[in-house]
Amino acid sequence: MKNPHDEIIFCAVGDICPSRPDPDSLFTRVSSELQRADIAFCQLEVNLTTRGTRLPQARHTDRTGPEVAHAIRRAGFNVVSFAGNHCMDWGTEGFFDTIAALKDAGLQVIGVGANIEEARTPVVMQVKGSRIGFLAYNSILPMGYWAEQNRPGCAPLRAWTHYEQVEHDQPGTPCRIHTWANQDDLRALVEDIEKLKSKCDVVIVSMHWGIHFVPAVIADYQRQLGRAAIDAGADLILGHHAHILKGVEVYKDVPVLYSLCNFAMDLPMTREHAARKSFKEIQKLNPNWEPDFESTYNFPLDSRKSLIVKCVIADKRIKRISLLPVYIDRQSVPEILPDSDPRFAEVQEYLEQISKEADLNGSFNRENGELLIKTRKNQLR
């Protein structure tokens, strides 16, 4: 019989942005679960720096001190993607300060670097005899944020958009929106995964992508990239950026989690900011979004529902993938929900609803206080 101590526990969450004097307080209700994991992953949405100048193309941004990296590590995380649309918000000083702070705290950083070669370099964790590889990419790209041969930034997965007028004789009517991946970036993604898979037992790919705040909708390019990554050898796709949960697809028995929502995000709101045209434009994307000036978590009501992904890795493969429903309070603190809590069912029903609306095949069974993603692997374990 397999010794359970040989099993590897991997946990993953979506976006984090600790920006408060006591960042450890964000993780008080979840750190015990994360600390039990052998590997825990998150996506960092804020620069950890006191230096730099905000770039003009940074629409909404914040920064916090380098010491926050130690709070992230104390919470239980050890792999961090910084490949997102905020990585260069405070210029190269803020960018490199953040990477240095994370590494000084003992965190492995993926998806960014001093050039494109570094940004595409994976992290490989050796745990209990298995090699687990990580890659991270970003599709949400302000100008100049992606790395090139002689420029720092993140690993890009660019996409193109085409607007098709549905009724050609009716100017101004709604259109169909088509997106598809940049072919050079797609080839690089496939090459990176194939190369990593040749020397790792499990490959996990992080993708900062998708349509923020709009419920359920998945862009065409996301389906294209997720499936291409799995065809190349990826064992799990972790999506984020949308700031709300998106649906789950199982392709070739591998889950694509299109958005894990936020996890630990400080976003207080001032009346001045709420009155800005830039905020009112994005506020229209979600019907359930009203500013709360007494809260540090100013996102749509949908954004209260979140997840922790939990994988059991044994015999050098992922044997079980489940989701731990999470609810985020008005002060940005995430809480893992027991299945006796009515909000557990609320998160499950929401996941099932948005997966169905997006024509995704993800479905879930409750088991031991978790949502087990229905895959052949889970059924045969």
C-alpha positions in Angstrom: 0.0 0.0 0.0 1.2 3.5 -0.9 2.6 5.4 2.1 0.6 8.6 2.3 3.7 10.4 3.4 5.1 9.9 -0.1 2.2 12.0 -1.5 2.9 15.5 -2.5 0.3 18.2 -1.8 0.2 21.1 -4.2 -2.0 24.1 -3.6 -2.7 27.1 -5.8 -4.6 30.4 -5.6 -5.3 33.3 -7.8 -4.3 37.0 -7.5 -2.8 38.4 -4.3 -2.1 42.0 -3.5 -1.2 42.5 0.2 -1.0 46.3 0.8 -1.5 47.0 4.5 0.7 47.6 7.5 0.1 44.0 8.8 0.1 41.8 5.7 0.1 38.6 7.7 -3.4 39.4 8.8 -4.7 38.7 5.3 -3.8 35.1 5.6 -4.9 34.2 9.2 -7.8 32.0 8.0 -6.0 30.2 5.3 -2.3 29.9 6.2 -2.7 26.6 8.1 -4.0 24.9 4.9 -1.3 26.5 2.7 1.5 25.6 5.2 0.5 22.0 5.1 1.2 21.9 1.3 4.6 20.8 0.0 4.3 23.5 -2.7 1.9 26.5 -2.8 1.5 28.9 -5.7 0.1 32.4 -6.1 0.0 35.3 -8.6 1.4 38.6 -7.4 -0.4 41.7 -8.5 1.6 44.4 -6.8 5.2 45.8 -6.9 7.2 45.3 -3.7 9.2 48.5 -3.8 9.7 51.9 -2.4 11.4 53.1 -5.6 10.6 53.8 -9.2 8.2 56.1 -11.1 4.7 55.0 -12.1 4.6 54.4 -15.9 1.9 56.3 -17.8 0.3 53.2 -19.2 -0.4 51.8 -15.7 -4.1 52.4 -15.4 -4.8 51.1 -11.9 -1.8 50.3 -9.6 -0.4 50.2 -6.1 2.9 49.4 -4.5 3.9 48.1 -1.1 7.1 47.4 0.8 9.6 44.6 0.0 9.0 43.1 3.5 5.6 41.9 2.3 7.5 39.1 0.5 8.2 37.5 3.9 4.5 37.6 4.8 3.8 35.8 1.5 6.4 33.1 2.5 5.1 32.9 6.0 1.6 32.3 4.7 2.9 29.1 3.1 3.6 30.1 -0.5 6.9 29.1 -2.2 6.2 29.6 -5.9 5.1 33.0 -7.2 4.2 34.2 -10.7 4.9 37.9 -11.3 3.9 37.6 -15.0 0.9 40.0 -15.0 -0.2 43.3 -16.2 1.2 45.1 -13.2 4.8 43.8 -13.3 6.3 46.9 -14.9 3.9 49.5 -13.3 6.8 51.2 -11.4 9.4 50.9 -14.1 12.5 48.7 -14.0 13.4 49.7 -10.5 10.1 48.5 -9.1 10.3 45.4 -11.3 13.7 44.3 -10.2 13.1 45.3 -6.5 10.1 43.0 -6.5 11.9 40.0 -7.9 14.8 40.6 -5.5 12.4 40.8 -2.5 10.6 37.6 -3.4 13.9 35.7 -3.9 15.3 37.1 -0.6 12.3 35.7 1.2 13.0 32.2 -0.2 10.3 32.3 -2.9 10.7 30.9 -6.4 9.7 33.4 -9.1 8.4 32.5 -12.5 7.3 34.3 -15.7 9.6 37.4 -15.5 13.2 38.3 -16.1 15.9 40.7 -17.4 15.2 39.4 -20.9 12.9 37.0 -22.7 15.2 34.0 -22.1 15.0 34.6 -18.3 11.2 35.2 -18.4 10.7 31.9 -20.1 13.0 30.0 -17.7 11.0 27.4 -15.6 11.3 26.7 -12.0 11.7 23.0 -11.1 10.9 21.8 -7.6 12.2 18.4 -6.4 9.9 17.0 -3.8 9.8 13.4 -2.4 11.5 12.0 -5.5 9.3 13.8 -8.1 10.3 16.8 -10.3 7.5 19.4 -10.6 8.0 22.1 -13.2 6.4 25.6 -13.4 6.0 28.1 -16.2 4.1 31.4 -16.3 2.9 33.7 -19.1 0.8 36.8 -19.5 -1.7 37.9 -22.1 -2.7 41.2 -20.4 0.0 43.4 -21.7 0.3 47.2 -21.5 2.8 48.5 -24.0 6.4 47.6 -23.1 5.6 45.2 -20.3 6.7 42.0 -22.1 10.3 40.9 -22.2 12.4 40.9 -25.4 16.0 39.9 -26.1 17.4 43.1 -24.6 14.5 44.3 -22.4 13.1 43.1 -19.0 9.5 42.1 -18.5 7.2 39.1 -18.5 6.8 36.1 -20.8 4.1 37.1 -23.3 1.2 35.2 -24.7 -0.2 38.0 -27.0 -3.5 37.7 -28.7 -5.2 39.5 -31.6 -8.8 40.7 -31.7 -11.2 41.0 -34.6 -14.7 42.6 -34.5 -17.2 41.1 -36.9 -20.3 43.2 -37.6 -23.2 40.7 -37.4 -25.7 42.7 -39.6 -23.7 44.3 -42.3 -26.5 46.5 -43.4 -27.1 47.8 -39.8 -24.3 50.2 -38.7 -23.8 50.4 -34.9 -25.4 47.0 -34.1 -23.6 44.6 -31.8 -20.6 42.6 -33.1 -19.0 39.2 -32.7 -15.6 39.3 -31.1 -13.0 36.8 -32.3 -9.5 36.4 -30.7 -6.6 34.2 -31.5 -3.1 33.7 -30.2 0.1 35.3 -31.6 1.7 32.5 -33.4 5.2 33.2 -32.3 4.1 33.3 -28.6 2.1 30.1 -29.2 5.1 28.3 -30.6 7.3 29.5 -27.7 4.7 28.2 -25.2 4.6 24.8 -26.8 8.4 24.6 -27.1 8.8 25.6 -23.4 6.4 23.0 -22.2 7.7 20.2 -24.3 11.3 20.9 -23.2 10.2 21.1 -19.5 8.1 17.9 -19.8 11.1 16.0 -21.0 12.8 16.5 -17.7 9.9 16.8 -15.2 7.2 14.4 -14.0 4.5 17.1 -13.7 4.3 20.4 -15.5 2.0 23.2 -14.2 1.4 26.3 -16.4 0.2 29.6 -15.1 -1.6 32.0 -17.4 -2.6 35.6 -16.7 -5.3 36.1 -19.3 -9.0 36.5 -20.0 -11.8 39.1 -19.8 -11.9 40.8 -16.4 -15.1 41.3 -14.4 -17.5 40.0 -17.1 -19.2 36.9 -15.7 -18.7 33.5 -17.4 -17.3 34.6 -20.8 -14.1 32.9 -22.0 -12.2 34.4 -24.9 -11.4 32.3 -28.0 -7.7 32.6 -27.5 -7.9 31.2 -24.0 -9.4 27.9 -25.3 -6.7 27.8 -28.0 -3.8 28.4 -25.6 -5.1 26.1 -22.9 -5.6 23.2 -25.2 -2.2 23.8 -27.0 -0.5 23.7 -23.6 -2.1 20.4 -22.7 -1.3 18.9 -26.1 2.4 19.9 -25.4 2.4 18.1 -22.1 1.0 20.4 -19.4 -0.7 18.6 -16.5 -2.6 21.5 -15.1 -3.5 25.1 -16.3 -4.0 27.8 -13.6 -5.7 30.9 -14.9 -6.1 34.3 -13.2 -6.5 38.0 -13.9 -10.3 38.2 -14.3 -10.8 39.0 -10.6 -13.9 36.8 -10.6 -14.2 33.0 -10.9 -14.5 31.6 -14.4 -15.5 28.1 -15.4 -13.6 24.9 -15.6 -12.9 22.8 -18.7 -11.4 19.2 -18.7 -9.5 18.6 -21.9 -7.8 15.2 -22.4 -8.4 14.6 -18.7 -6.5 17.7 -17.7 -8.3 20.6 -16.0 -8.1 24.2 -17.3 -9.1 26.5 -14.5 -9.8 29.7 -16.5 -9.8 32.0 -13.4 -9.2 31.3 -9.8 -10.4 34.8 -8.9 -8.7 37.0 -6.3 -7.4 35.5 -3.1 -5.8 38.1 -0.8 -6.3 41.5 -2.4 -6.3 44.9 -0.7 -8.3 47.4 -2.8 -9.7 50.3 -0.7 -11.8 52.8 -2.6 -12.0 56.6 -2.3 -14.9 58.7 -3.4 -12.6 60.5 -5.7 -11.5 57.3 -7.4 -15.1 56.0 -7.7 -16.0 59.2 -9.6 -13.3 58.8 -12.2 -14.3 58.0 -15.8 -11.7 55.2 -15.8 -13.4 53.4 -12.9 -16.9 53.9 -14.2 -15.9 52.3 -17.5 -14.8 49.1 -15.9 -17.6 49.2 -13.3 -20.1 48.6 -16.2 -18.5 45.2 -16.9 -20.2 43.6 -13.9 -23.8 44.2 -12.9 -23.1 43.6 -9.2 -20.5 46.2 -8.5 -21.1 49.1 -6.1 -18.2 50.9 -4.3 -18.0 50.3 -0.5 -16.0 53.1 1.1 -15.8 51.2 4.4 -14.2 48.1 2.8 -10.7 47.3 1.8 -12.1 44.9 -0.9 -13.8 46.9 -3.6 -14.7 44.3 -6.3 -18.0 43.0 -7.6 -20.0 40.8 -5.3 -19.0 37.8 -7.6 -15.4 38.4 -6.4 -16.3 37.3 -2.9 -16.3 33.7 -4.2 -12.9 32.2 -4.6 -11.0 28.9 -4.5 -7.9 27.0 -3.5 -6.8 24.3 -5.9 -5.5 21.2 -4.1 -3.6 18.5 -6.0 -2.3 15.2 -4.7 0.8 14.1 -6.6 1.9 10.5 -6.2 3.7 8.0 -8.4 5.1 11.0 -10.4 1.7 12.2 -11.6 -1.3 14.2 -10.4 -3.7 11.6 -9.0 -6.4 13.9 -7.5 -7.5 17.5 -8.1 -10.0 19.2 -5.9 -11.2 22.7 -5.1 -11.6 24.2 -1.6 -14.3 26.9 -1.8 -13.3 30.2 -0.2 -15.2 33.4 0.7 -13.5 36.8 1.0 -14.9 39.3 3.5 -15.2 43.1 3.3 -11.7 43.5 4.7 -10.1 41.3 2.0 -9.6 38.3 4.3 -10.2 34.9 2.6 -11.8 32.0 4.5 -11.9 28.4 3.6 -15.5 27.2 3.9 -16.6 23.9 5.5 -19.2 22.1 3.4 -21.8 22.8 6.2 -21.6 26.5 5.4 -24.3 27.6 3.0 -21.7 29.7 1.1 -19.9 26.4 0.2 -22.9 25.5 -1.9 -23.1 29.0 -3.3 -19.5 28.8 -4.6 -20.3 25.3 -6.1 -23.5 26.5 -7.8 -21.7 29.6 -9.2 -18.9 27.4 -10.7 -21.4 25.1 -12.2 -23.5 27.9 -13.6 -20.6 29.8 -15.2 -19.1 26.6 -16.6 -22.4 25.8 -18.3 -22.9 29.4 -19.6 -19.4 29.2 -21.2 -20.1 25.8 -22.7 -17.4 24.2 -20.6 -17.6 20.6 -19.4 -16.3 21.1 -15.9 -18.4 19.4 -13.2 -17.8 18.6 -9.5 -18.6 16.2 -6.7 -18.6 17.0 -3.0 -16.2 14.7 -1.2 -14.8 15.2 2.3 -15.4 18.9 2.3 -13.9 19.5 -1.1 -15.2 19.8 -4.7 -13.6 17.0 -6.7 -13.2 17.9 -10.3 -14.7 15.1 -12.4 -11.9 13.5 -14.4 -11.1 10.0 -15.4 -8.0 10.2 -13.1 -10.2 11.1 -10.1 -12.6 8.4 -10.8 -9.9 5.7 -11.1 -7.7 6.7 -8.3 
